Amino acid sequence: RALLPTAAKMLASRSTQIAGLRHARGHHARHSTIAAALADESAIRTIGGGFNLYKGKGAAQFKAIAPTFKTNSGANGKTYNTLEREGVLFLEMAPVLASQGTQSSYGQRNYDWANKVSFALKHFELAQIMDIEKGGKSVDLIHDPNKGSSEYAATKIIKSFKFSKGADDREGQATYLLSLNVKEGPASKFVSVYMSRAEFVSFQMVVQFLVPRLLGMDISFGREDN
């Protein structure tokens, strides 16, 4: 009986050691996975799910693209990673196929992804969209992807994205409209997609989760050795 407390202490100590080993292994495995992903940008671009809207006139698909890092050598001989490029929330939109009509049921709709348009939303642009309730009726964003490059004159592309508040629905809930117009030389493509209030609230949650990660802060605070 006198030995029981001692045995209990030994078991408790051993359990603590095992838990510590499991944590260390999990920590090492997690960061090994992160390091492998950071080394292969193409892999990053295919990881995870997305936020999608499929409507009568068009569809919108949002996919997060993780930030990229570069490895540097310090004066003490150690290497460390710094942020090279911030991540973005990549938006692709496509109109419903003309042969479908806008009144087709959800399961029967097909979209013309061959004529899709795209827009990469940065963290501060996402913040502007989230602030639409305070900032006004719409958020207008313009991207000029080839500006400053040698291809600018030959392939001038202007992308105009608009996130606007629409009329309230039958239940008195706010509605929103996403529209994207892409001009490439004389040609242009336009797609618009409706978003309900519930979908906007869900989208807010996605954005709040993503913004620190698009800036690489989850990696920065998750690494004990950096």
Secondary structure, 3 states (H helix, E strand, C coil): CCHHHHHHHHHHHHHHHHHHHHHHHHHHHHHHHHHHHHHCHHHHCCCCCEEEEECCCEEEEEEEECCEEEEEECCCCCEEEEEEECCEEEEEEEEECCCCCCCCCHHHCCECHHHCEEEEECHHHHHHHHCHHHHCCEEEEEECCCCCCCCCCCCCEEEEEEEEECCCCCCCCCEEEEEEEEEECCEEEEEEEEEEHHHHHHHHHHHHHHHHHHCCHHHHHHCCCC
